């Protein structure tokens, strides 16, 4: 494995961790998506699928979070925000599993997991 390939794999792992940390420290999610945009162009196809999945995780999560915040006064927003929390954890856990197995994300364009 070349150093560049190892670095890309390590970066994918770091971004998943940054997303999980963003549950407590929100800014790390923004850092993660910026890194995913920077690294995706030079990655092998299977790693590129992870970067694409991570980028979509950020934007879809942001959309769901905004919907949850806007509807929070109607109580349903709290359920949406709880869903976003579980959704983010599951996506990151599944992404880390695929990465550990050396597999591409089966459907990086999915809205669920």
Jmol script that loads the backbone (N, CA, C; Angstrom):
load data "model"
ATOM      1  N   UNK A   1       0.851  -1.173   0.000  1.00  0.00           N
ATOM      2  CA  UNK A   1       0.000   0.000   0.000  1.00  0.00           C
ATOM      3  C   UNK A   1       0.895   1.233   0.000  1.00  0.00           C
ATOM      4  N   UNK A   2       0.664   2.107  -0.920  1.00  0.00           N
ATOM      5  CA  UNK A   2       1.474   3.318  -0.967  1.00  0.00           C
ATOM      6  C   UNK A   2       1.074   4.244   0.174  1.00  0.00           C
ATOM      7  N   UNK A   3       1.961   5.199   0.443  1.00  0.00           N
ATOM      8  CA  UNK A   3       1.700   6.141   1.529  1.00  0.00           C
ATOM      9  C   UNK A   3       0.452   6.972   1.255  1.00  0.00           C
ATOM     10  N   UNK A   4       0.262   7.383  -0.002  1.00  0.00           N
ATOM     11  CA  UNK A   4      -0.905   8.191  -0.354  1.00  0.00           C
ATOM     12  C   UNK A   4      -2.202   7.412  -0.135  1.00  0.00           C
ATOM     13  N   UNK A   5      -2.211   6.129  -0.517  1.00  0.00           N
ATOM     14  CA  UNK A   5      -3.406   5.305  -0.320  1.00  0.00           C
ATOM     15  C   UNK A   5      -3.687   5.135   1.167  1.00  0.00           C
ATOM     16  N   UNK A   6      -2.647   4.931   1.949  1.00  0.00           N
ATOM     17  CA  UNK A   6      -2.810   4.808   3.394  1.00  0.00           C
ATOM     18  C   UNK A   6      -3.330   6.088   4.007  1.00  0.00           C
ATOM     19  N   UNK A   7      -2.844   7.216   3.497  1.00  0.00           N
ATOM     20  CA  UNK A   7      -3.312   8.504   3.992  1.00  0.00           C
ATOM     21  C   UNK A   7      -4.784   8.719   3.679  1.00  0.00           C
ATOM     22  N   UNK A   8      -5.224   8.333   2.480  1.00  0.00           N
ATOM     23  CA  UNK A   8      -6.631   8.503   2.105  1.00  0.00           C
ATOM     24  C   UNK A   8      -7.515   7.634   2.988  1.00  0.00           C
ATOM     25  N   UNK A   9      -7.090   6.421   3.228  1.00  0.00           N
ATOM     26  CA  UNK A   9      -7.870   5.524   4.093  1.00  0.00           C
ATOM     27  C   UNK A   9      -7.944   6.094   5.512  1.00  0.00           C
ATOM     28  N   UNK A  10      -6.827   6.584   6.009  1.00  0.00           N
ATOM     29  CA  UNK A  10      -6.806   7.205   7.330  1.00  0.00           C
ATOM     30  C   UNK A  10      -7.674   8.447   7.388  1.00  0.00           C
ATOM     31  N   UNK A  11      -7.708   9.201   6.285  1.00  0.00           N
ATOM     32  CA  UNK A  11      -8.535  10.398   6.250  1.00  0.00           C
ATOM     33  C   UNK A  11     -10.017  10.037   6.278  1.00  0.00           C
ATOM     34  N   UNK A  12     -10.395   8.991   5.554  1.00  0.00           N
ATOM     35  CA  UNK A  12     -11.792   8.538   5.586  1.00  0.00           C
ATOM     36  C   UNK A  12     -12.180   8.195   7.023  1.00  0.00           C
ATOM     37  N   UNK A  13     -11.323   7.464   7.703  1.00  0.00           N
ATOM     38  CA  UNK A  13     -11.596   7.089   9.090  1.00  0.00           C
ATOM     39  C   UNK A  13     -11.698   8.333   9.973  1.00  0.00           C
ATOM     40  N   UNK A  14     -10.789   9.273   9.793  1.00  0.00           N
ATOM     41  CA  UNK A  14     -10.799  10.497  10.590  1.00  0.00           C
ATOM     42  C   UNK A  14     -12.088  11.290  10.373  1.00  0.00           C
ATOM     43  N   UNK A  15     -12.581  11.319   9.146  1.00  0.00           N
ATOM     44  CA  UNK A  15     -13.808  12.066   8.859  1.00  0.00           C
ATOM     45  C   UNK A  15     -15.004  11.419   9.543  1.00  0.00           C
ATOM     46  N   UNK A  16     -15.088  10.100   9.515  1.00  0.00           N
ATOM     47  CA  UNK A  16     -16.184   9.435  10.241  1.00  0.00           C
ATOM     48  C   UNK A  16     -16.121   9.792  11.728  1.00  0.00           C
ATOM     49  N   UNK A  17     -14.926   9.804  12.280  1.00  0.00           N
ATOM     50  CA  UNK A  17     -14.768  10.144  13.697  1.00  0.00           C
ATOM     51  C   UNK A  17     -15.137  11.605  13.944  1.00  0.00           C
ATOM     52  N   UNK A  18     -14.727  12.494  13.040  1.00  0.00           N
ATOM     53  CA  UNK A  18     -15.109  13.902  13.174  1.00  0.00           C
ATOM     54  C   UNK A  18     -16.625  14.062  13.165  1.00  0.00           C
ATOM     55  N   UNK A  19     -17.301  13.311  12.319  1.00  0.00           N
ATOM     56  CA  UNK A  19     -18.764  13.378  12.280  1.00  0.00           C
ATOM     57  C   UNK A  19     -19.366  12.904  13.598  1.00  0.00           C
ATOM     58  N   UNK A  20     -18.822  11.851  14.172  1.00  0.00           N
ATOM     59  CA  UNK A  20     -19.337  11.377  15.460  1.00  0.00           C
ATOM     60  C   UNK A  20     -19.071  12.397  16.568  1.00  0.00           C
ATOM     61  N   UNK A  21     -17.907  13.019  16.535  1.00  0.00           N
ATOM     62  CA  UNK A  21     -17.583  14.046  17.528  1.00  0.00           C
ATOM     63  C   UNK A  21     -18.478  15.271  17.347  1.00  0.00           C
ATOM     64  N   UNK A  22     -18.967  15.492  16.130  1.00  0.00           N
ATOM     65  CA  UNK A  22     -19.817  16.660  15.869  1.00  0.00           C
ATOM     66  C   UNK A  22     -21.130  16.598  16.638  1.00  0.00           C
ATOM     67  N   UNK A  23     -21.478  15.446  17.160  1.00  0.00           N
ATOM     68  CA  UNK A  23     -22.669  15.337  18.006  1.00  0.00           C
ATOM     69  C   UNK A  23     -22.497  16.216  19.236  1.00  0.00           C
ATOM     70  N   UNK A  24     -21.256  16.332  19.713  1.00  0.00           N
ATOM     71  CA  UNK A  24     -20.958  17.142  20.894  1.00  0.00           C
ATOM     72  C   UNK A  24     -20.365  18.495  20.502  1.00  0.00           C
ATOM     73  N   UNK A  25     -19.475  18.485  19.518  1.00  0.00           N
ATOM     74  CA  UNK A  25     -18.779  19.697  19.071  1.00  0.00           C
ATOM     75  C   UNK A  25     -19.099  19.881  17.589  1.00  0.00           C
ATOM     76  N   UNK A  26     -20.134  20.634  17.299  1.00  0.00           N
ATOM     77  CA  UNK A  26     -20.674  20.735  15.948  1.00  0.00           C
ATOM     78  C   UNK A  26     -19.705  21.120  14.848  1.00  0.00           C
ATOM     79  N   UNK A  27     -18.716  21.931  15.150  1.00  0.00           N
ATOM     80  CA  UNK A  27     -17.811  22.441  14.119  1.00  0.00           C
ATOM     81  C   UNK A  27     -17.007  21.318  13.464  1.00  0.00           C
ATOM     82  N   UNK A  28     -16.835  20.200  14.153  1.00  0.00           N
ATOM     83  CA  UNK A  28     -16.043  19.117  13.568  1.00  0.00           C
ATOM     84  C   UNK A  28     -16.730  18.505  12.346  1.00  0.00           C
ATOM     85  N   UNK A  29     -18.043  18.606  12.272  1.00  0.00           N
ATOM     86  CA  UNK A  29     -18.753  18.139  11.077  1.00  0.00           C
ATOM     87  C   UNK A  29     -18.382  18.965   9.864  1.00  0.00           C
ATOM     88  N   UNK A  30     -18.284  20.276  10.048  1.00  0.00           N
ATOM     89  CA  UNK A  30     -17.889  21.169   8.960  1.00  0.00           C
ATOM     90  C   UNK A  30     -16.451  20.879   8.525  1.00  0.00           C
ATOM     91  N   UNK A  31     -15.582  20.665   9.483  1.00  0.00           N
ATOM     92  CA  UNK A  31     -14.194  20.309   9.161  1.00  0.00           C
ATOM     93  C   UNK A  31     -14.164  19.002   8.369  1.00  0.00           C
ATOM     94  N   UNK A  32     -14.973  18.044   8.786  1.00  0.00           N
ATOM     95  CA  UNK A  32     -15.028  16.757   8.101  1.00  0.00           C
ATOM     96  C   UNK A  32     -15.460  16.869   6.655  1.00  0.00           C
ATOM     97  N   UNK A  33     -16.501  17.646   6.390  1.00  0.00           N
ATOM     98  CA  UNK A  33     -16.980  17.758   5.003  1.00  0.00           C
ATOM     99  C   UNK A  33     -15.960  18.489   4.136  1.00  0.00           C
ATOM    100  N   UNK A  34     -15.281  19.476   4.683  1.00  0.00           N
ATOM    101  CA  UNK A  34     -14.239  20.174   3.918  1.00  0.00           C
ATOM    102  C   UNK A  34     -13.127  19.188   3.547  1.00  0.00           C
ATOM    103  N   UNK A  35     -12.703  18.374   4.510  1.00  0.00           N
ATOM    104  CA  UNK A  35     -11.667  17.373   4.233  1.00  0.00           C
ATOM    105  C   UNK A  35     -12.138  16.360   3.193  1.00  0.00           C
ATOM    106  N   UNK A  36     -13.391  15.957   3.259  1.00  0.00           N
ATOM    107  CA  UNK A  36     -13.926  15.000   2.282  1.00  0.00           C
ATOM    108  C   UNK A  36     -13.888  15.591   0.877  1.00  0.00           C
ATOM    109  N   UNK A  37     -14.242  16.860   0.741  1.00  0.00           N
ATOM    110  CA  UNK A  37     -14.178  17.508  -0.575  1.00  0.00           C
ATOM    111  C   UNK A  37     -12.741  17.584  -1.079  1.00  0.00           C
ATOM    112  N   UNK A  38     -11.804  17.879  -0.183  1.00  0.00           N
ATOM    113  CA  UNK A  38     -10.401  18.023  -0.573  1.00  0.00           C
ATOM    114  C   UNK A  38      -9.797  16.682  -1.010  1.00  0.00           C
ATOM    115  N   UNK A  39     -10.082  15.618  -0.294  1.00  0.00           N
ATOM    116  CA  UNK A  39      -9.428  14.331  -0.533  1.00  0.00           C
ATOM    117  C   UNK A  39     -10.118  13.441  -1.560  1.00  0.00           C
ATOM    118  N   UNK A  40     -11.359  13.692  -1.899  1.00  0.00           N
ATOM    119  CA  UNK A  40     -12.084  12.735  -2.746  1.00  0.00           C
ATOM    120  C   UNK A  40     -11.548  12.644  -4.164  1.00  0.00           C
ATOM    121  N   UNK A  41     -11.001  13.696  -4.713  1.00  0.00           N
ATOM    122  CA  UNK A  41     -10.558  13.698  -6.103  1.00  0.00           C
ATOM    123  C   UNK A  41      -9.391  12.779  -6.404  1.00  0.00           C
ATOM    124  N   UNK A  42      -8.525  12.548  -5.437  1.00  0.00           N
ATOM    125  CA  UNK A  42      -7.324  11.737  -5.664  1.00  0.00           C
ATOM    126  C   UNK A  42      -7.428  10.334  -5.079  1.00  0.00           C
ATOM    127  N   UNK A  43      -8.606   9.949  -4.638  1.00  0.00           N
ATOM    128  CA  UNK A  43      -8.763   8.659  -3.963  1.00  0.00           C
ATOM    129  C   UNK A  43      -9.078   7.541  -4.948  1.00  0.00           C
ATOM    130  N   UNK A  44      -8.759   6.325  -4.535  1.00  0.00           N
ATOM    131  CA  UNK A  44      -9.158   5.149  -5.302  1.00  0.00           C
ATOM    132  C   UNK A  44     -10.685   5.099  -5.328  1.00  0.00           C
ATOM    133  N   UNK A  45     -11.261   4.425  -6.322  1.00  0.00           N
ATOM    134  CA  UNK A  45     -12.729   4.407  -6.437  1.00  0.00           C
ATOM    135  C   UNK A  45     -13.456   3.930  -5.179  1.00  0.00           C
ATOM    136  N   UNK A  46     -12.932   2.908  -4.511  1.00  0.00           N
ATOM    137  CA  UNK A  46     -13.642   2.421  -3.321  1.00  0.00           C
ATOM    138  C   UNK A  46     -13.579   3.431  -2.184  1.00  0.00           C
ATOM    139  N   UNK A  47     -12.475   4.174  -2.086  1.00  0.00           N
ATOM    140  CA  UNK A  47     -12.384   5.222  -1.069  1.00  0.00           C
ATOM    141  C   UNK A  47     -13.190   6.450  -1.475  1.00  0.00           C
ATOM    142  N   UNK A  48     -13.257   6.708  -2.781  1.00  0.00           N
ATOM    143  CA  UNK A  48     -14.067   7.827  -3.267  1.00  0.00           C
ATOM    144  C   UNK A  48     -15.529   7.618  -2.895  1.00  0.00           C
ATOM    145  N   UNK A  49     -15.982   6.368  -2.882  1.00  0.00           N
ATOM    146  CA  UNK A  49     -17.370   6.094  -2.488  1.00  0.00           C
ATOM    147  C   UNK A  49     -17.602   6.494  -1.028  1.00  0.00           C
ATOM    148  N   UNK A  50     -16.591   6.327  -0.188  1.00  0.00           N
ATOM    149  CA  UNK A  50     -16.702   6.748   1.210  1.00  0.00           C
ATOM    150  C   UNK A  50     -16.755   8.271   1.309  1.00  0.00           C
ATOM    151  N   UNK A  51     -15.895   8.957   0.550  1.00  0.00           N
ATOM    152  CA  UNK A  51     -15.922  10.417   0.580  1.00  0.00           C
ATOM    153  C   UNK A  51     -17.276  10.947   0.102  1.00  0.00           C
ATOM    154  N   UNK A  52     -17.811  10.345  -0.948  1.00  0.00           N
ATOM    155  CA  UNK A  52     -19.129  10.763  -1.452  1.00  0.00           C
ATOM    156  C   UNK A  52     -20.205  10.527  -0.387  1.00  0.00           C
ATOM    157  N   UNK A  53     -20.150   9.376   0.255  1.00  0.00           N
ATOM    158  CA  UNK A  53     -21.083   9.033   1.329  1.00  0.00           C
ATOM    159  C   UNK A  53     -20.966  10.045   2.473  1.00  0.00           C
ATOM    160  N   UNK A  54     -19.754  10.433   2.808  1.00  0.00           N
ATOM    161  CA  UNK A  54     -19.532  11.393   3.889  1.00  0.00           C
ATOM    162  C   UNK A  54     -20.043  12.781   3.525  1.00  0.00           C
ATOM    163  N   UNK A  55     -19.809  13.194   2.302  1.00  0.00           N
ATOM    164  CA  UNK A  55     -20.298  14.504   1.862  1.00  0.00           C
ATOM    165  C   UNK A  55     -21.821  14.529   1.918  1.00  0.00           C
ATOM    166  N   UNK A  56     -22.447  13.470   1.429  1.00  0.00           N
ATOM    167  CA  UNK A  56     -23.908  13.387   1.467  1.00  0.00           C
ATOM    168  C   UNK A  56     -24.416  13.302   2.909  1.00  0.00           C
ATOM    169  N   UNK A  57     -23.665  12.631   3.772  1.00  0.00           N
ATOM    170  CA  UNK A  57     -24.053  12.555   5.182  1.00  0.00           C
ATOM    171  C   UNK A  57     -24.121  13.953   5.778  1.00  0.00           C
ATOM    172  N   UNK A  58     -23.142  14.781   5.468  1.00  0.00           N
ATOM    173  CA  UNK A  58     -23.138  16.144   6.002  1.00  0.00           C
ATOM    174  C   UNK A  58     -24.346  16.933   5.508  1.00  0.00           C
ATOM    175  N   UNK A  59     -24.550  16.971   4.195  1.00  0.00           N
ATOM    176  CA  UNK A  59     -25.609  17.814   3.638  1.00  0.00           C
ATOM    177  C   UNK A  59     -27.006  17.304   3.975  1.00  0.00           C
ATOM    178  N   UNK A  60     -27.214  16.005   3.916  1.00  0.00           N
ATOM    179  CA  UNK A  60     -28.525  15.451   4.271  1.00  0.00           C
ATOM    180  C   UNK A  60     -28.776  15.646   5.765  1.00  0.00           C
ATOM    181  N   UNK A  61     -27.747  15.431   6.580  1.00  0.00           N
ATOM    182  CA  UNK A  61     -27.875  15.653   8.019  1.00  0.00           C
ATOM    183  C   UNK A  61     -28.189  17.097   8.342  1.00  0.00           C
ATOM    184  N   UNK A  62     -27.564  18.020   7.627  1.00  0.00           N
ATOM    185  CA  UNK A  62     -27.849  19.436   7.833  1.00  0.00           C
ATOM    186  C   UNK A  62     -29.301  19.748   7.473  1.00  0.00           C
ATOM    187  N   UNK A  63     -29.768  19.210   6.359  1.00  0.00           N
ATOM    188  CA  UNK A  63     -31.159  19.418   5.945  1.00  0.00           C
ATOM    189  C   UNK A  63     -32.125  18.868   6.989  1.00  0.00           C
ATOM    190  N   UNK A  64     -31.920  17.620   7.407  1.00  0.00           N
ATOM    191  CA  UNK A  64     -32.787  17.014   8.426  1.00  0.00           C
ATOM    192  C   UNK A  64     -32.739  17.816   9.733  1.00  0.00           C
ATOM    193  N   UNK A  65     -31.557  18.288  10.109  1.00  0.00           N
ATOM    194  CA  UNK A  65     -31.419  19.060  11.348  1.00  0.00           C
ATOM    195  C   UNK A  65     -32.174  20.378  11.268  1.00  0.00           C
ATOM    196  N   UNK A  66     -32.081  21.053  10.130  1.00  0.00           N
ATOM    197  CA  UNK A  66     -32.822  22.309   9.964  1.00  0.00           C
ATOM    198  C   UNK A  66     -34.325  22.072  10.032  1.00  0.00           C
ATOM    199  N   UNK A  67     -34.789  21.007   9.399  1.00  0.00           N
ATOM    200  CA  UNK A  67     -36.213  20.669   9.468  1.00  0.00           C
ATOM    201  C   UNK A  67     -36.605  20.394  10.920  1.00  0.00           C
ATOM    202  N   UNK A  68     -35.770  19.667  11.632  1.00  0.00           N
ATOM    203  CA  UNK A  68     -36.037  19.376  13.034  1.00  0.00           C
ATOM    204  C   UNK A  68     -36.087  20.626  13.895  1.00  0.00           C
ATOM    205  N   UNK A  69     -35.158  21.550  13.669  1.00  0.00           N
ATOM    206  CA  UNK A  69     -35.145  22.786  14.454  1.00  0.00           C
ATOM    207  C   UNK A  69     -36.352  23.665  14.139  1.00  0.00           C
ATOM    208  N   UNK A  70     -36.727  23.721  12.872  1.00  0.00           N
ATOM    209  CA  UNK A  70     -37.876  24.546  12.488  1.00  0.00           C
ATOM    210  C   UNK A  70     -39.194  23.985  13.011  1.00  0.00           C
ATOM    211  N   UNK A  71     -39.272  22.681  13.139  1.00  0.00           N
ATOM    212  CA  UNK A  71     -40.512  22.062  13.605  1.00  0.00           C
ATOM    213  C   UNK A  71     -40.473  21.703  15.094  1.00  0.00           C
ATOM    214  N   UNK A  72     -39.413  22.055  15.785  1.00  0.00           N
ATOM    215  CA  UNK A  72     -39.300  21.758  17.217  1.00  0.00           C
ATOM    216  C   UNK A  72     -40.443  22.361  18.036  1.00  0.00           C
ATOM    217  N   UNK A  73     -40.896  23.574  17.732  1.00  0.00           N
ATOM    218  CA  UNK A  73     -42.027  24.109  18.506  1.00  0.00           C
ATOM    219  C   UNK A  73     -43.300  23.256  18.390  1.00  0.00           C
ATOM    220  N   UNK A  74     -43.378  22.415  17.377  1.00  0.00           N
ATOM    221  CA  UNK A  74     -44.538  21.547  17.187  1.00  0.00           C
ATOM    222  C   UNK A  74     -44.296  20.154  17.761  1.00  0.00           C
ATOM    223  N   UNK A  75     -43.260  19.977  18.537  1.00  0.00           N
ATOM    224  CA  UNK A  75     -42.829  18.728  19.157  1.00  0.00           C
ATOM    225  C   UNK A  75     -42.288  17.716  18.157  1.00  0.00           C
ATOM    226  N   UNK A  76     -42.869  17.648  16.976  1.00  0.00           N
ATOM    227  CA  UNK A  76     -42.398  16.676  15.990  1.00  0.00           C
ATOM    228  C   UNK A  76     -40.920  16.914  15.655  1.00  0.00           C
ATOM    229  N   UNK A  77     -40.472  18.152  15.786  1.00  0.00           N
ATOM    230  CA  UNK A  77     -39.081  18.481  15.506  1.00  0.00           C
ATOM    231  C   UNK A  77     -38.109  17.743  16.403  1.00  0.00           C
ATOM    232  N   UNK A  78     -38.507  17.514  17.644  1.00  0.00           N
ATOM    233  CA  UNK A  78     -37.638  16.775  18.559  1.00  0.00           C
ATOM    234  C   UNK A  78     -37.484  15.324  18.108  1.00  0.00           C
ATOM    235  N   UNK A  79     -38.544  14.778  17.559  1.00  0.00           N
ATOM    236  CA  UNK A  79     -38.460  13.422  17.010  1.00  0.00           C
ATOM    237  C   UNK A  79     -37.560  13.390  15.778  1.00  0.00           C
ATOM    238  N   UNK A  80     -37.654  14.431  14.962  1.00  0.00           N
ATOM    239  CA  UNK A  80     -36.794  14.526  13.779  1.00  0.00           C
ATOM    240  C   UNK A  80     -35.335  14.625  14.214  1.00  0.00           C
ATOM    241  N   UNK A  81     -35.060  15.442  15.218  1.00  0.00           N
ATOM    242  CA  UNK A  81     -33.685  15.599  15.702  1.00  0.00           C
ATOM    243  C   UNK A  81     -33.157  14.296  16.316  1.00  0.00           C
ATOM    244  N   UNK A  82     -34.015  13.563  16.998  1.00  0.00           N
ATOM    245  CA  UNK A  82     -33.613  12.257  17.523  1.00  0.00           C
ATOM    246  C   UNK A  82     -33.295  11.303  16.373  1.00  0.00           C
ATOM    247  N   UNK A  83     -34.125  11.335  15.338  1.00  0.00           N
ATOM    248  CA  UNK A  83     -33.872  10.513  14.155  1.00  0.00           C
ATOM    249  C   UNK A  83     -32.523  10.872  13.534  1.00  0.00           C
ATOM    250  N   UNK A  84     -32.229  12.171  13.423  1.00  0.00           N
ATOM    251  CA  UNK A  84     -30.959  12.615  12.829  1.00  0.00           C
ATOM    252  C   UNK A  84     -29.782  12.082  13.646  1.00  0.00           C
ATOM    253  N   UNK A  85     -29.898  12.120  14.948  1.00  0.00           N
ATOM    254  CA  UNK A  85     -28.833  11.616  15.812  1.00  0.00           C
ATOM    255  C   UNK A  85     -28.578  10.127  15.557  1.00  0.00           C
ATOM    256  N   UNK A  86     -29.635   9.342  15.573  1.00  0.00           N
ATOM    257  CA  UNK A  86     -29.500   7.899  15.329  1.00  0.00           C
ATOM    258  C   UNK A  86     -28.989   7.651  13.914  1.00  0.00           C
ATOM    259  N   UNK A  87     -29.537   8.377  12.951  1.00  0.00           N
ATOM    260  CA  UNK A  87     -29.157   8.250  11.542  1.00  0.00           C
ATOM    261  C   UNK A  87     -27.660   8.506  11.362  1.00  0.00           C
ATOM    262  N   UNK A  88     -27.154   9.565  11.993  1.00  0.00           N
ATOM    263  CA  UNK A  88     -25.734   9.905  11.873  1.00  0.00           C
ATOM    264  C   UNK A  88     -24.853   8.810  12.481  1.00  0.00           C
ATOM    265  N   UNK A  89     -25.221   8.341  13.652  1.00  0.00           N
ATOM    266  CA  UNK A  89     -24.432   7.299  14.309  1.00  0.00           C
ATOM    267  C   UNK A  89     -24.403   6.030  13.460  1.00  0.00           C
ATOM    268  N   UNK A  90     -25.559   5.633  12.929  1.00  0.00           N
ATOM    269  CA  UNK A  90     -25.629   4.414  12.116  1.00  0.00           C
ATOM    270  C   UNK A  90     -24.816   4.569  10.839  1.00  0.00           C
ATOM    271  N   UNK A  91     -24.940   5.717  10.162  1.00  0.00           N
ATOM    272  CA  UNK A  91     -24.184   5.921   8.918  1.00  0.00           C
ATOM    273  C   UNK A  91     -22.680   5.866   9.172  1.00  0.00           C
ATOM    274  N   UNK A  92     -22.240   6.507  10.237  1.00  0.00           N
ATOM    275  CA  UNK A  92     -20.805   6.497  10.543  1.00  0.00           C
ATOM    276  C   UNK A  92     -20.339   5.098  10.939  1.00  0.00           C
ATOM    277  N   UNK A  93     -21.131   4.390  11.735  1.00  0.00           N
ATOM    278  CA  UNK A  93     -20.751   3.034  12.146  1.00  0.00           C
ATOM    279  C   UNK A  93     -20.675   2.103  10.941  1.00  0.00           C
ATOM    280  N   UNK A  94     -21.664   2.178  10.060  1.00  0.00           N
ATOM    281  CA  UNK A  94     -21.641   1.330   8.867  1.00  0.00           C
ATOM    282  C   UNK A  94     -20.472   1.710   7.956  1.00  0.00           C
ATOM    283  N   UNK A  95     -20.223   3.009   7.811  1.00  0.00           N
ATOM    284  CA  UNK A  95     -19.096   3.454   6.998  1.00  0.00           C
ATOM    285  C   UNK A  95     -17.769   2.946   7.545  1.00  0.00           C
ATOM    286  N   UNK A  96     -17.608   3.004   8.857  1.00  0.00           N
ATOM    287  CA  UNK A  96     -16.381   2.494   9.475  1.00  0.00           C
ATOM    288  C   UNK A  96     -16.255   0.983   9.295  1.00  0.00           C
ATOM    289  N   UNK A  97     -17.369   0.269   9.349  1.00  0.00           N
ATOM    290  CA  UNK A  97     -17.327  -1.181   9.110  1.00  0.00           C
ATOM    291  C   UNK A  97     -16.879  -1.481   7.683  1.00  0.00           C
ATOM    292  N   UNK A  98     -17.479  -0.795   6.715  1.00  0.00           N
ATOM    293  CA  UNK A  98     -17.091  -1.014   5.314  1.00  0.00           C
ATOM    294  C   UNK A  98     -15.619  -0.676   5.106  1.00  0.00           C
ATOM    295  N   UNK A  99     -15.183   0.421   5.710  1.00  0.00           N
ATOM    296  CA  UNK A  99     -13.784   0.832   5.584  1.00  0.00           C
ATOM    297  C   UNK A  99     -12.859  -0.230   6.181  1.00  0.00           C
ATOM    298  N   UNK A 100     -13.198  -0.731   7.348  1.00  0.00           N
ATOM    299  CA  UNK A 100     -12.378  -1.748   8.006  1.00  0.00           C
ATOM    300  C   UNK A 100     -12.271  -3.020   7.159  1.00  0.00           C
ATOM    301  N   UNK A 101     -13.320  -3.338   6.423  1.00  0.00           N
ATOM    302  CA  UNK A 101     -13.324  -4.524   5.558  1.00  0.00           C
ATOM    303  C   UNK A 101     -12.693  -4.250   4.192  1.00  0.00           C
ATOM    304  N   UNK A 102     -12.343  -2.994   3.946  1.00  0.00           N
ATOM    305  CA  UNK A 102     -11.771  -2.633   2.653  1.00  0.00           C
ATOM    306  C   UNK A 102     -12.802  -2.618   1.541  1.00  0.00           C
ATOM    307  N   UNK A 103     -14.050  -2.337   1.890  1.00  0.00           N
ATOM    308  CA  UNK A 103     -15.144  -2.343   0.922  1.00  0.00           C
ATOM    309  C   UNK A 103     -15.594  -0.926   0.592  1.00  0.00           C
ATOM    310  N   UNK A 104     -16.089  -0.774  -0.622  1.00  0.00           N
ATOM    311  CA  UNK A 104     -16.724   0.481  -1.016  1.00  0.00           C
ATOM    312  C   UNK A 104     -18.088   0.573  -0.342  1.00  0.00           C
ATOM    313  N   UNK A 105     -18.605   1.780  -0.237  1.00  0.00           N
ATOM    314  CA  UNK A 105     -19.975   1.965   0.243  1.00  0.00           C
ATOM    315  C   UNK A 105     -20.897   1.442  -0.857  1.00  0.00           C
ATOM    316  N   UNK A 106     -21.789   0.492  -0.543  1.00  0.00           N
ATOM    317  CA  UNK A 106     -22.626  -0.105  -1.589  1.00  0.00           C
ATOM    318  C   UNK A 106     -23.466   0.905  -2.369  1.00  0.00           C
ATOM    319  N   UNK A 107     -24.055   1.873  -1.682  1.00  0.00           N
ATOM    320  CA  UNK A 107     -24.877   2.883  -2.347  1.00  0.00           C
ATOM    321  C   UNK A 107     -24.608   4.240  -1.704  1.00  0.00           C
ATOM    322  N   UNK A 108     -23.539   4.922  -2.130  1.00  0.00           N
ATOM    323  CA  UNK A 108     -23.195   6.192  -1.486  1.00  0.00           C
ATOM    324  C   UNK A 108     -24.237   7.288  -1.685  1.00  0.00           C
ATOM    325  N   UNK A 109     -25.176   7.102  -2.605  1.00  0.00           N
ATOM    326  CA  UNK A 109     -26.195   8.119  -2.866  1.00  0.00           C
ATOM    327  C   UNK A 109     -27.448   7.934  -2.014  1.00  0.00           C
ATOM    328  N   UNK A 110     -27.476   6.938  -1.148  1.00  0.00           N
ATOM    329  CA  UNK A 110     -28.671   6.686  -0.354  1.00  0.00           C
ATOM    330  C   UNK A 110     -28.944   7.811   0.641  1.00  0.00           C
ATOM    331  N   UNK A 111     -30.220   8.002   0.946  1.00  0.00           N
ATOM    332  CA  UNK A 111     -30.617   8.991   1.944  1.00  0.00           C
ATOM    333  C   UNK A 111     -30.716   8.362   3.330  1.00  0.00           C
ATOM    334  N   UNK A 112     -30.713   7.051   3.402  1.00  0.00           N
ATOM    335  CA  UNK A 112     -30.815   6.397   4.706  1.00  0.00           C
ATOM    336  C   UNK A 112     -29.448   5.887   5.126  1.00  0.00           C
ATOM    337  N   UNK A 113     -29.272   4.591   5.193  1.00  0.00           N
ATOM    338  CA  UNK A 113     -27.972   4.045   5.566  1.00  0.00           C
ATOM    339  C   UNK A 113     -27.649   2.869   4.709  1.00  0.00           C
TER     340      UNK A 113
END
end "model"
wireframe off; spacefill off
backbone 0.3
color backbone group
